[in-house]
């Protein structure tokens, strides 16, 4: 099972306050709930990882990417400089049915790009 992440060259994902409106389709299916809403002790898990000096992010199992991004949305994101990276080597801190909370000793911007 491959774990994937969508991010820009600095390692930031596209789901940040105010930015989603620039690429998210208005007529797409509803998104699954955010992982911080479904994982108990989310804040404590993240705090522990940060205290350990890890870089934290959200990712998805490859088969779940379609729940988060439609192909037309991915095209917009790619035009904005985003790419899909392989986060399979990251540590899984938590997961739910649709998303994975990952941690890495290396900055997320260094994750390898998935070939198109």
Jmol script that loads the backbone (N, CA, C; Angstrom):
load data "model"
ATOM      1  N   UNK A   1       0.849  -1.180   0.000  1.00  0.00           N
ATOM      2  CA  UNK A   1       0.000   0.000   0.000  1.00  0.00           C
ATOM      3  C   UNK A   1       0.891   1.239   0.000  1.00  0.00           C
ATOM      4  N   UNK A   2       0.747   2.048  -1.008  1.00  0.00           N
ATOM      5  CA  UNK A   2       1.514   3.280  -1.110  1.00  0.00           C
ATOM      6  C   UNK A   2       0.758   4.416  -0.432  1.00  0.00           C
ATOM      7  N   UNK A   3       1.507   5.269   0.251  1.00  0.00           N
ATOM      8  CA  UNK A   3       0.934   6.446   0.891  1.00  0.00           C
ATOM      9  C   UNK A   3       1.400   7.656   0.088  1.00  0.00           C
ATOM     10  N   UNK A   4       0.432   8.469  -0.340  1.00  0.00           N
ATOM     11  CA  UNK A   4       0.722   9.615  -1.190  1.00  0.00           C
ATOM     12  C   UNK A   4       0.344  10.921  -0.497  1.00  0.00           C
ATOM     13  N   UNK A   5       0.972  11.972  -0.960  1.00  0.00           N
ATOM     14  CA  UNK A   5       0.707  13.299  -0.426  1.00  0.00           C
ATOM     15  C   UNK A   5       0.773  14.294  -1.579  1.00  0.00           C
ATOM     16  N   UNK A   6      -0.081  15.294  -1.557  1.00  0.00           N
ATOM     17  CA  UNK A   6      -0.030  16.383  -2.533  1.00  0.00           C
ATOM     18  C   UNK A   6       0.602  17.574  -1.829  1.00  0.00           C
ATOM     19  N   UNK A   7       1.641  18.143  -2.460  1.00  0.00           N
ATOM     20  CA  UNK A   7       2.319  19.267  -1.818  1.00  0.00           C
ATOM     21  C   UNK A   7       3.021  20.142  -2.847  1.00  0.00           C
ATOM     22  N   UNK A   8       3.373  21.346  -2.413  1.00  0.00           N
ATOM     23  CA  UNK A   8       4.138  22.253  -3.263  1.00  0.00           C
ATOM     24  C   UNK A   8       5.628  22.050  -2.983  1.00  0.00           C
ATOM     25  N   UNK A   9       6.487  22.852  -3.611  1.00  0.00           N
ATOM     26  CA  UNK A   9       7.934  22.653  -3.474  1.00  0.00           C
ATOM     27  C   UNK A   9       8.439  22.908  -2.058  1.00  0.00           C
ATOM     28  N   UNK A  10       7.677  23.633  -1.255  1.00  0.00           N
ATOM     29  CA  UNK A  10       8.087  23.862   0.132  1.00  0.00           C
ATOM     30  C   UNK A  10       7.560  22.785   1.075  1.00  0.00           C
ATOM     31  N   UNK A  11       6.773  21.852   0.535  1.00  0.00           N
ATOM     32  CA  UNK A  11       6.244  20.768   1.352  1.00  0.00           C
ATOM     33  C   UNK A  11       4.883  21.033   1.960  1.00  0.00           C
ATOM     34  N   UNK A  12       4.245  22.131   1.565  1.00  0.00           N
ATOM     35  CA  UNK A  12       2.912  22.467   2.089  1.00  0.00           C
ATOM     36  C   UNK A  12       1.833  21.845   1.230  1.00  0.00           C
ATOM     37  N   UNK A  13       0.827  21.338   1.863  1.00  0.00           N
ATOM     38  CA  UNK A  13      -0.306  20.769   1.151  1.00  0.00           C
ATOM     39  C   UNK A  13      -1.302  21.833   0.726  1.00  0.00           C
ATOM     40  N   UNK A  14      -2.252  21.474  -0.123  1.00  0.00           N
ATOM     41  CA  UNK A  14      -3.201  22.452  -0.658  1.00  0.00           C
ATOM     42  C   UNK A  14      -4.381  22.774   0.256  1.00  0.00           C
ATOM     43  N   UNK A  15      -4.552  22.047   1.355  1.00  0.00           N
ATOM     44  CA  UNK A  15      -5.676  22.303   2.246  1.00  0.00           C
ATOM     45  C   UNK A  15      -5.233  23.217   3.371  1.00  0.00           C
ATOM     46  N   UNK A  16      -5.074  24.476   3.023  1.00  0.00           N
ATOM     47  CA  UNK A  16      -4.713  25.460   4.034  1.00  0.00           C
ATOM     48  C   UNK A  16      -5.755  26.569   4.005  1.00  0.00           C
ATOM     49  N   UNK A  17      -5.912  27.267   5.106  1.00  0.00           N
ATOM     50  CA  UNK A  17      -6.983  28.264   5.207  1.00  0.00           C
ATOM     51  C   UNK A  17      -7.001  29.240   4.035  1.00  0.00           C
ATOM     52  N   UNK A  18      -8.155  29.338   3.391  1.00  0.00           N
ATOM     53  CA  UNK A  18      -8.364  30.280   2.311  1.00  0.00           C
ATOM     54  C   UNK A  18      -7.866  29.835   0.947  1.00  0.00           C
ATOM     55  N   UNK A  19      -6.991  28.845   0.897  1.00  0.00           N
ATOM     56  CA  UNK A  19      -6.406  28.434  -0.375  1.00  0.00           C
ATOM     57  C   UNK A  19      -7.281  27.444  -1.137  1.00  0.00           C
ATOM     58  N   UNK A  20      -8.008  26.609  -0.445  1.00  0.00           N
ATOM     59  CA  UNK A  20      -8.833  25.591  -1.099  1.00  0.00           C
ATOM     60  C   UNK A  20      -9.809  26.194  -2.100  1.00  0.00           C
ATOM     61  N   UNK A  21     -10.300  27.384  -1.829  1.00  0.00           N
ATOM     62  CA  UNK A  21     -11.265  28.033  -2.724  1.00  0.00           C
ATOM     63  C   UNK A  21     -10.672  28.308  -4.101  1.00  0.00           C
ATOM     64  N   UNK A  22      -9.353  28.343  -4.210  1.00  0.00           N
ATOM     65  CA  UNK A  22      -8.696  28.618  -5.487  1.00  0.00           C
ATOM     66  C   UNK A  22      -8.656  27.409  -6.416  1.00  0.00           C
ATOM     67  N   UNK A  23      -8.822  26.210  -5.866  1.00  0.00           N
ATOM     68  CA  UNK A  23      -8.694  25.022  -6.708  1.00  0.00           C
ATOM     69  C   UNK A  23      -9.815  24.000  -6.526  1.00  0.00           C
ATOM     70  N   UNK A  24     -10.492  24.020  -5.415  1.00  0.00           N
ATOM     71  CA  UNK A  24     -11.526  23.034  -5.118  1.00  0.00           C
ATOM     72  C   UNK A  24     -12.770  23.290  -5.960  1.00  0.00           C
ATOM     73  N   UNK A  25     -13.266  22.264  -6.618  1.00  0.00           N
ATOM     74  CA  UNK A  25     -14.441  22.376  -7.467  1.00  0.00           C
ATOM     75  C   UNK A  25     -15.694  22.521  -6.609  1.00  0.00           C
ATOM     76  N   UNK A  26     -16.544  23.450  -6.990  1.00  0.00           N
ATOM     77  CA  UNK A  26     -17.779  23.672  -6.231  1.00  0.00           C
ATOM     78  C   UNK A  26     -18.787  22.547  -6.412  1.00  0.00           C
ATOM     79  N   UNK A  27     -18.729  21.859  -7.543  1.00  0.00           N
ATOM     80  CA  UNK A  27     -19.726  20.815  -7.807  1.00  0.00           C
ATOM     81  C   UNK A  27     -19.174  19.415  -7.612  1.00  0.00           C
ATOM     82  N   UNK A  28     -18.086  19.288  -6.893  1.00  0.00           N
ATOM     83  CA  UNK A  28     -17.526  17.970  -6.603  1.00  0.00           C
ATOM     84  C   UNK A  28     -18.243  17.308  -5.445  1.00  0.00           C
ATOM     85  N   UNK A  29     -17.945  16.036  -5.225  1.00  0.00           N
ATOM     86  CA  UNK A  29     -18.553  15.338  -4.092  1.00  0.00           C
ATOM     87  C   UNK A  29     -18.044  15.911  -2.772  1.00  0.00           C
ATOM     88  N   UNK A  30     -18.787  15.735  -1.709  1.00  0.00           N
ATOM     89  CA  UNK A  30     -18.328  16.249  -0.416  1.00  0.00           C
ATOM     90  C   UNK A  30     -17.038  15.542   0.008  1.00  0.00           C
ATOM     91  N   UNK A  31     -16.150  16.297   0.640  1.00  0.00           N
ATOM     92  CA  UNK A  31     -14.896  15.721   1.123  1.00  0.00           C
ATOM     93  C   UNK A  31     -15.146  14.908   2.390  1.00  0.00           C
ATOM     94  N   UNK A  32     -14.326  13.886   2.624  1.00  0.00           N
ATOM     95  CA  UNK A  32     -14.409  13.174   3.904  1.00  0.00           C
ATOM     96  C   UNK A  32     -14.049  14.122   5.044  1.00  0.00           C
ATOM     97  N   UNK A  33     -14.357  13.762   6.272  1.00  0.00           N
ATOM     98  CA  UNK A  33     -13.985  14.627   7.397  1.00  0.00           C
ATOM     99  C   UNK A  33     -12.465  14.701   7.546  1.00  0.00           C
ATOM    100  N   UNK A  34     -11.983  15.824   8.026  1.00  0.00           N
ATOM    101  CA  UNK A  34     -10.550  15.993   8.281  1.00  0.00           C
ATOM    102  C   UNK A  34     -10.107  15.050   9.388  1.00  0.00           C
ATOM    103  N   UNK A  35      -8.884  14.593   9.308  1.00  0.00           N
ATOM    104  CA  UNK A  35      -8.387  13.598  10.265  1.00  0.00           C
ATOM    105  C   UNK A  35      -8.397  14.116  11.708  1.00  0.00           C
ATOM    106  N   UNK A  36      -8.215  15.427  11.887  1.00  0.00           N
ATOM    107  CA  UNK A  36      -8.251  15.957  13.252  1.00  0.00           C
ATOM    108  C   UNK A  36      -9.645  15.855  13.874  1.00  0.00           C
ATOM    109  N   UNK A  37     -10.657  15.633  13.041  1.00  0.00           N
ATOM    110  CA  UNK A  37     -12.020  15.459  13.540  1.00  0.00           C
ATOM    111  C   UNK A  37     -12.320  14.003  13.891  1.00  0.00           C
ATOM    112  N   UNK A  38     -11.537  13.071  13.385  1.00  0.00           N
ATOM    113  CA  UNK A  38     -11.860  11.651  13.548  1.00  0.00           C
ATOM    114  C   UNK A  38     -10.887  10.878  14.435  1.00  0.00           C
ATOM    115  N   UNK A  39      -9.700  11.404  14.642  1.00  0.00           N
ATOM    116  CA  UNK A  39      -8.693  10.696  15.442  1.00  0.00           C
ATOM    117  C   UNK A  39      -8.685  11.247  16.860  1.00  0.00           C
ATOM    118  N   UNK A  40      -8.992  10.390  17.828  1.00  0.00           N
ATOM    119  CA  UNK A  40      -8.924  10.836  19.223  1.00  0.00           C
ATOM    120  C   UNK A  40      -7.484  11.238  19.580  1.00  0.00           C
ATOM    121  N   UNK A  41      -7.340  12.219  20.413  1.00  0.00           N
ATOM    122  CA  UNK A  41      -6.024  12.689  20.879  1.00  0.00           C
ATOM    123  C   UNK A  41      -5.143  13.220  19.750  1.00  0.00           C
ATOM    124  N   UNK A  42      -5.754  13.714  18.688  1.00  0.00           N
ATOM    125  CA  UNK A  42      -4.995  14.231  17.545  1.00  0.00           C
ATOM    126  C   UNK A  42      -3.956  15.263  17.986  1.00  0.00           C
ATOM    127  N   UNK A  43      -4.378  16.230  18.779  1.00  0.00           N
ATOM    128  CA  UNK A  43      -3.466  17.301  19.217  1.00  0.00           C
ATOM    129  C   UNK A  43      -2.291  16.747  20.013  1.00  0.00           C
ATOM    130  N   UNK A  44      -2.537  15.781  20.861  1.00  0.00           N
ATOM    131  CA  UNK A  44      -1.464  15.185  21.662  1.00  0.00           C
ATOM    132  C   UNK A  44      -0.489  14.401  20.778  1.00  0.00           C
ATOM    133  N   UNK A  45      -1.009  13.711  19.786  1.00  0.00           N
ATOM    134  CA  UNK A  45      -0.162  12.957  18.853  1.00  0.00           C
ATOM    135  C   UNK A  45       0.758  13.910  18.090  1.00  0.00           C
ATOM    136  N   UNK A  46       0.188  15.001  17.591  1.00  0.00           N
ATOM    137  CA  UNK A  46       0.971  15.984  16.841  1.00  0.00           C
ATOM    138  C   UNK A  46       2.001  16.654  17.748  1.00  0.00           C
ATOM    139  N   UNK A  47       1.603  17.025  18.954  1.00  0.00           N
ATOM    140  CA  UNK A  47       2.533  17.680  19.888  1.00  0.00           C
ATOM    141  C   UNK A  47       3.706  16.765  20.223  1.00  0.00           C
ATOM    142  N   UNK A  48       3.439  15.507  20.452  1.00  0.00           N
ATOM    143  CA  UNK A  48       4.510  14.553  20.770  1.00  0.00           C
ATOM    144  C   UNK A  48       5.489  14.435  19.605  1.00  0.00           C
ATOM    145  N   UNK A  49       4.967  14.379  18.387  1.00  0.00           N
ATOM    146  CA  UNK A  49       5.835  14.279  17.206  1.00  0.00           C
ATOM    147  C   UNK A  49       6.653  15.545  17.018  1.00  0.00           C
ATOM    148  N   UNK A  50       6.024  16.709  17.200  1.00  0.00           N
ATOM    149  CA  UNK A  50       6.763  17.977  17.091  1.00  0.00           C
ATOM    150  C   UNK A  50       7.866  18.050  18.145  1.00  0.00           C
ATOM    151  N   UNK A  51       7.560  17.632  19.353  1.00  0.00           N
ATOM    152  CA  UNK A  51       8.556  17.636  20.420  1.00  0.00           C
ATOM    153  C   UNK A  51       9.728  16.707  20.109  1.00  0.00           C
ATOM    154  N   UNK A  52       9.475  15.681  19.313  1.00  0.00           N
ATOM    155  CA  UNK A  52      10.534  14.753  18.896  1.00  0.00           C
ATOM    156  C   UNK A  52      11.291  15.276  17.680  1.00  0.00           C
ATOM    157  N   UNK A  53      10.925  16.468  17.199  1.00  0.00           N
ATOM    158  CA  UNK A  53      11.614  17.068  16.064  1.00  0.00           C
ATOM    159  C   UNK A  53      11.188  16.534  14.711  1.00  0.00           C
ATOM    160  N   UNK A  54      10.024  15.904  14.649  1.00  0.00           N
ATOM    161  CA  UNK A  54       9.549  15.336  13.395  1.00  0.00           C
ATOM    162  C   UNK A  54       8.755  16.356  12.583  1.00  0.00           C
ATOM    163  N   UNK A  55       8.716  16.147  11.294  1.00  0.00           N
ATOM    164  CA  UNK A  55       7.917  16.960  10.376  1.00  0.00           C
ATOM    165  C   UNK A  55       6.596  16.207  10.165  1.00  0.00           C
ATOM    166  N   UNK A  56       5.487  16.897  10.325  1.00  0.00           N
ATOM    167  CA  UNK A  56       4.163  16.278  10.335  1.00  0.00           C
ATOM    168  C   UNK A  56       3.369  16.706   9.115  1.00  0.00           C
ATOM    169  N   UNK A  57       2.548  15.792   8.601  1.00  0.00           N
ATOM    170  CA  UNK A  57       1.667  16.135   7.493  1.00  0.00           C
ATOM    171  C   UNK A  57       0.566  15.112   7.330  1.00  0.00           C
ATOM    172  N   UNK A  58      -0.363  15.424   6.472  1.00  0.00           N
ATOM    173  CA  UNK A  58      -1.452  14.502   6.149  1.00  0.00           C
ATOM    174  C   UNK A  58      -1.203  13.913   4.772  1.00  0.00           C
ATOM    175  N   UNK A  59      -1.597  12.676   4.616  1.00  0.00           N
ATOM    176  CA  UNK A  59      -1.432  11.955   3.361  1.00  0.00           C
ATOM    177  C   UNK A  59      -2.617  11.015   3.210  1.00  0.00           C
ATOM    178  N   UNK A  60      -2.632  10.263   2.117  1.00  0.00           N
ATOM    179  CA  UNK A  60      -3.708   9.299   1.885  1.00  0.00           C
ATOM    180  C   UNK A  60      -3.138   8.000   1.340  1.00  0.00           C
ATOM    181  N   UNK A  61      -3.872   6.923   1.566  1.00  0.00           N
ATOM    182  CA  UNK A  61      -3.531   5.682   0.888  1.00  0.00           C
ATOM    183  C   UNK A  61      -3.838   5.909  -0.593  1.00  0.00           C
ATOM    184  N   UNK A  62      -3.047   5.344  -1.459  1.00  0.00           N
ATOM    185  CA  UNK A  62      -3.171   5.609  -2.898  1.00  0.00           C
ATOM    186  C   UNK A  62      -4.598   5.443  -3.396  1.00  0.00           C
ATOM    187  N   UNK A  63      -5.282   4.414  -2.943  1.00  0.00           N
ATOM    188  CA  UNK A  63      -6.646   4.164  -3.422  1.00  0.00           C
ATOM    189  C   UNK A  63      -7.664   5.188  -2.904  1.00  0.00           C
ATOM    190  N   UNK A  64      -7.284   5.979  -1.913  1.00  0.00           N
ATOM    191  CA  UNK A  64      -8.193   6.983  -1.349  1.00  0.00           C
ATOM    192  C   UNK A  64      -7.988   8.384  -1.911  1.00  0.00           C
ATOM    193  N   UNK A  65      -6.994   8.570  -2.761  1.00  0.00           N
ATOM    194  CA  UNK A  65      -6.720   9.902  -3.311  1.00  0.00           C
ATOM    195  C   UNK A  65      -7.934  10.471  -4.034  1.00  0.00           C
ATOM    196  N   UNK A  66      -8.680   9.618  -4.706  1.00  0.00           N
ATOM    197  CA  UNK A  66      -9.862  10.048  -5.468  1.00  0.00           C
ATOM    198  C   UNK A  66     -10.954  10.641  -4.577  1.00  0.00           C
ATOM    199  N   UNK A  67     -10.944  10.319  -3.278  1.00  0.00           N
ATOM    200  CA  UNK A  67     -11.926  10.896  -2.349  1.00  0.00           C
ATOM    201  C   UNK A  67     -11.610  12.352  -2.033  1.00  0.00           C
ATOM    202  N   UNK A  68     -10.369  12.755  -2.270  1.00  0.00           N
ATOM    203  CA  UNK A  68      -9.920  14.081  -1.885  1.00  0.00           C
ATOM    204  C   UNK A  68      -9.746  15.033  -3.056  1.00  0.00           C
ATOM    205  N   UNK A  69      -9.364  14.510  -4.223  1.00  0.00           N
ATOM    206  CA  UNK A  69      -9.060  15.374  -5.362  1.00  0.00           C
ATOM    207  C   UNK A  69      -9.596  14.752  -6.642  1.00  0.00           C
ATOM    208  N   UNK A  70     -10.391  15.519  -7.369  1.00  0.00           N
ATOM    209  CA  UNK A  70     -10.853  15.093  -8.692  1.00  0.00           C
ATOM    210  C   UNK A  70      -9.751  15.392  -9.707  1.00  0.00           C
ATOM    211  N   UNK A  71      -9.808  14.736 -10.859  1.00  0.00           N
ATOM    212  CA  UNK A  71      -8.752  14.936 -11.855  1.00  0.00           C
ATOM    213  C   UNK A  71      -8.668  16.395 -12.314  1.00  0.00           C
ATOM    214  N   UNK A  72      -9.810  17.079 -12.458  1.00  0.00           N
ATOM    215  CA  UNK A  72      -9.776  18.488 -12.865  1.00  0.00           C
ATOM    216  C   UNK A  72      -9.130  19.352 -11.778  1.00  0.00           C
ATOM    217  N   UNK A  73      -9.337  18.995 -10.520  1.00  0.00           N
ATOM    218  CA  UNK A  73      -8.719  19.726  -9.420  1.00  0.00           C
ATOM    219  C   UNK A  73      -7.208  19.475  -9.386  1.00  0.00           C
ATOM    220  N   UNK A  74      -6.810  18.236  -9.661  1.00  0.00           N
ATOM    221  CA  UNK A  74      -5.394  17.909  -9.674  1.00  0.00           C
ATOM    222  C   UNK A  74      -4.689  18.674 -10.788  1.00  0.00           C
ATOM    223  N   UNK A  75      -5.349  18.836 -11.911  1.00  0.00           N
ATOM    224  CA  UNK A  75      -4.767  19.616 -13.009  1.00  0.00           C
ATOM    225  C   UNK A  75      -4.541  21.064 -12.578  1.00  0.00           C
ATOM    226  N   UNK A  76      -5.512  21.643 -11.862  1.00  0.00           N
ATOM    227  CA  UNK A  76      -5.350  23.006 -11.353  1.00  0.00           C
ATOM    228  C   UNK A  76      -4.163  23.078 -10.391  1.00  0.00           C
ATOM    229  N   UNK A  77      -4.107  22.099  -9.492  1.00  0.00           N
ATOM    230  CA  UNK A  77      -3.028  22.098  -8.508  1.00  0.00           C
ATOM    231  C   UNK A  77      -1.660  21.956  -9.176  1.00  0.00           C
ATOM    232  N   UNK A  78      -1.567  21.083 -10.160  1.00  0.00           N
ATOM    233  CA  UNK A  78      -0.294  20.907 -10.859  1.00  0.00           C
ATOM    234  C   UNK A  78       0.120  22.199 -11.569  1.00  0.00           C
ATOM    235  N   UNK A  79      -0.851  22.900 -12.129  1.00  0.00           N
ATOM    236  CA  UNK A  79      -0.555  24.181 -12.774  1.00  0.00           C
ATOM    237  C   UNK A  79      -0.073  25.211 -11.749  1.00  0.00           C
ATOM    238  N   UNK A  80      -0.458  25.040 -10.499  1.00  0.00           N
ATOM    239  CA  UNK A  80      -0.030  25.938  -9.420  1.00  0.00           C
ATOM    240  C   UNK A  80       1.273  25.478  -8.772  1.00  0.00           C
ATOM    241  N   UNK A  81       1.867  24.402  -9.288  1.00  0.00           N
ATOM    242  CA  UNK A  81       3.148  23.945  -8.765  1.00  0.00           C
ATOM    243  C   UNK A  81       3.075  22.807  -7.764  1.00  0.00           C
ATOM    244  N   UNK A  82       1.910  22.228  -7.568  1.00  0.00           N
ATOM    245  CA  UNK A  82       1.782  21.093  -6.658  1.00  0.00           C
ATOM    246  C   UNK A  82       2.143  19.804  -7.379  1.00  0.00           C
ATOM    247  N   UNK A  83       2.490  18.798  -6.599  1.00  0.00           N
ATOM    248  CA  UNK A  83       2.842  17.501  -7.160  1.00  0.00           C
ATOM    249  C   UNK A  83       2.445  16.416  -6.170  1.00  0.00           C
ATOM    250  N   UNK A  84       2.377  15.209  -6.668  1.00  0.00           N
ATOM    251  CA  UNK A  84       2.100  14.065  -5.804  1.00  0.00           C
ATOM    252  C   UNK A  84       3.434  13.450  -5.417  1.00  0.00           C
ATOM    253  N   UNK A  85       3.618  13.223  -4.126  1.00  0.00           N
ATOM    254  CA  UNK A  85       4.857  12.628  -3.638  1.00  0.00           C
ATOM    255  C   UNK A  85       4.551  11.323  -2.906  1.00  0.00           C
ATOM    256  N   UNK A  86       5.563  10.484  -2.822  1.00  0.00           N
ATOM    257  CA  UNK A  86       5.444   9.197  -2.148  1.00  0.00           C
ATOM    258  C   UNK A  86       5.852   9.374  -0.689  1.00  0.00           C
ATOM    259  N   UNK A  87       4.907   9.173   0.214  1.00  0.00           N
ATOM    260  CA  UNK A  87       5.156   9.315   1.647  1.00  0.00           C
ATOM    261  C   UNK A  87       5.190   7.954   2.341  1.00  0.00           C
ATOM    262  N   UNK A  88       5.368   6.896   1.577  1.00  0.00           N
ATOM    263  CA  UNK A  88       5.322   5.541   2.131  1.00  0.00           C
ATOM    264  C   UNK A  88       6.414   5.277   3.160  1.00  0.00           C
ATOM    265  N   UNK A  89       7.545   5.968   3.043  1.00  0.00           N
ATOM    266  CA  UNK A  89       8.646   5.737   3.981  1.00  0.00           C
ATOM    267  C   UNK A  89       8.450   6.503   5.291  1.00  0.00           C
ATOM    268  N   UNK A  90       7.443   7.341   5.370  1.00  0.00           N
ATOM    269  CA  UNK A  90       7.176   8.105   6.591  1.00  0.00           C
ATOM    270  C   UNK A  90       6.552   7.208   7.666  1.00  0.00           C
ATOM    271  N   UNK A  91       6.695   7.657   8.879  1.00  0.00           N
ATOM    272  CA  UNK A  91       6.070   6.966  10.011  1.00  0.00           C
ATOM    273  C   UNK A  91       4.588   7.330  10.045  1.00  0.00           C
ATOM    274  N   UNK A  92       3.720   6.349  10.218  1.00  0.00           N
ATOM    275  CA  UNK A  92       2.285   6.595  10.354  1.00  0.00           C
ATOM    276  C   UNK A  92       1.991   6.816  11.834  1.00  0.00           C
ATOM    277  N   UNK A  93       1.512   8.013  12.146  1.00  0.00           N
ATOM    278  CA  UNK A  93       1.179   8.341  13.535  1.00  0.00           C
ATOM    279  C   UNK A  93      -0.258   7.978  13.878  1.00  0.00           C
ATOM    280  N   UNK A  94      -1.144   8.121  12.897  1.00  0.00           N
ATOM    281  CA  UNK A  94      -2.565   7.823  13.081  1.00  0.00           C
ATOM    282  C   UNK A  94      -3.201   7.720  11.705  1.00  0.00           C
ATOM    283  N   UNK A  95      -4.378   7.126  11.663  1.00  0.00           N
ATOM    284  CA  UNK A  95      -5.107   7.042  10.394  1.00  0.00           C
ATOM    285  C   UNK A  95      -6.586   6.849  10.682  1.00  0.00           C
ATOM    286  N   UNK A  96      -7.384   7.183   9.684  1.00  0.00           N
ATOM    287  CA  UNK A  96      -8.810   6.883   9.730  1.00  0.00           C
ATOM    288  C   UNK A  96      -9.155   6.207   8.414  1.00  0.00           C
ATOM    289  N   UNK A  97     -10.420   6.161   8.061  1.00  0.00           N
ATOM    290  CA  UNK A  97     -10.824   5.464   6.846  1.00  0.00           C
ATOM    291  C   UNK A  97     -10.365   6.141   5.561  1.00  0.00           C
ATOM    292  N   UNK A  98     -10.007   7.429   5.624  1.00  0.00           N
ATOM    293  CA  UNK A  98      -9.700   8.174   4.407  1.00  0.00           C
ATOM    294  C   UNK A  98      -8.358   8.897   4.401  1.00  0.00           C
ATOM    295  N   UNK A  99      -7.673   8.965   5.518  1.00  0.00           N
ATOM    296  CA  UNK A  99      -6.488   9.805   5.604  1.00  0.00           C
ATOM    297  C   UNK A  99      -5.471   9.208   6.568  1.00  0.00           C
ATOM    298  N   UNK A 100      -4.215   9.630   6.410  1.00  0.00           N
ATOM    299  CA  UNK A 100      -3.111   9.141   7.234  1.00  0.00           C
ATOM    300  C   UNK A 100      -2.331  10.347   7.759  1.00  0.00           C
ATOM    301  N   UNK A 101      -2.045  10.364   9.040  1.00  0.00           N
ATOM    302  CA  UNK A 101      -1.192  11.377   9.640  1.00  0.00           C
ATOM    303  C   UNK A 101       0.222  10.815   9.646  1.00  0.00           C
ATOM    304  N   UNK A 102       1.152  11.510   8.981  1.00  0.00           N
ATOM    305  CA  UNK A 102       2.505  10.999   8.830  1.00  0.00           C
ATOM    306  C   UNK A 102       3.518  11.888   9.534  1.00  0.00           C
ATOM    307  N   UNK A 103       4.680  11.307   9.801  1.00  0.00           N
ATOM    308  CA  UNK A 103       5.795  12.043  10.390  1.00  0.00           C
ATOM    309  C   UNK A 103       7.083  11.586   9.720  1.00  0.00           C
ATOM    310  N   UNK A 104       8.014  12.526   9.606  1.00  0.00           N
ATOM    311  CA  UNK A 104       9.290  12.236   8.962  1.00  0.00           C
ATOM    312  C   UNK A 104      10.414  12.977   9.677  1.00  0.00           C
ATOM    313  N   UNK A 105      11.564  12.342   9.745  1.00  0.00           N
ATOM    314  CA  UNK A 105      12.733  13.031  10.293  1.00  0.00           C
ATOM    315  C   UNK A 105      13.217  14.096   9.312  1.00  0.00           C
ATOM    316  N   UNK A 106      13.012  13.844   8.024  1.00  0.00           N
ATOM    317  CA  UNK A 106      13.399  14.795   6.983  1.00  0.00           C
ATOM    318  C   UNK A 106      12.223  15.713   6.680  1.00  0.00           C
ATOM    319  N   UNK A 107      12.482  16.924   6.222  1.00  0.00           N
ATOM    320  CA  UNK A 107      11.386  17.810   5.806  1.00  0.00           C
ATOM    321  C   UNK A 107      10.545  17.150   4.703  1.00  0.00           C
ATOM    322  N   UNK A 108       9.251  17.364   4.747  1.00  0.00           N
ATOM    323  CA  UNK A 108       8.350  16.754   3.763  1.00  0.00           C
ATOM    324  C   UNK A 108       8.655  17.213   2.342  1.00  0.00           C
ATOM    325  N   UNK A 109       9.241  18.383   2.184  1.00  0.00           N
ATOM    326  CA  UNK A 109       9.567  18.869   0.838  1.00  0.00           C
ATOM    327  C   UNK A 109      10.574  17.961   0.129  1.00  0.00           C
ATOM    328  N   UNK A 110      11.238  17.077   0.884  1.00  0.00           N
ATOM    329  CA  UNK A 110      12.234  16.166   0.302  1.00  0.00           C
ATOM    330  C   UNK A 110      11.644  14.818  -0.110  1.00  0.00           C
ATOM    331  N   UNK A 111      10.347  14.632   0.082  1.00  0.00           N
ATOM    332  CA  UNK A 111       9.731  13.363  -0.329  1.00  0.00           C
ATOM    333  C   UNK A 111       9.828  13.218  -1.843  1.00  0.00           C
ATOM    334  N   UNK A 112      10.029  11.993  -2.328  1.00  0.00           N
ATOM    335  CA  UNK A 112      10.199  11.794  -3.767  1.00  0.00           C
ATOM    336  C   UNK A 112       8.885  11.955  -4.547  1.00  0.00           C
ATOM    337  N   UNK A 113       8.987  12.629  -5.678  1.00  0.00           N
ATOM    338  CA  UNK A 113       7.826  12.833  -6.540  1.00  0.00           C
ATOM    339  C   UNK A 113       7.407  11.515  -7.183  1.00  0.00           C
ATOM    340  N   UNK A 114       6.109  11.331  -7.311  1.00  0.00           N
ATOM    341  CA  UNK A 114       5.571  10.168  -8.004  1.00  0.00           C
ATOM    342  C   UNK A 114       5.561  10.503  -9.494  1.00  0.00           C
ATOM    343  N   UNK A 115       6.188   9.685 -10.328  1.00  0.00           N
ATOM    344  CA  UNK A 115       6.183   9.977 -11.770  1.00  0.00           C
ATOM    345  C   UNK A 115       4.761  10.017 -12.328  1.00  0.00           C
ATOM    346  N   UNK A 116       4.521  10.931 -13.235  1.00  0.00           N
ATOM    347  CA  UNK A 116       3.176  11.098 -13.828  1.00  0.00           C
ATOM    348  C   UNK A 116       2.826   9.933 -14.721  1.00  0.00           C
TER     349      UNK A 116
END
end "model"
wireframe off; spacefill off
backbone 0.3
color backbone group
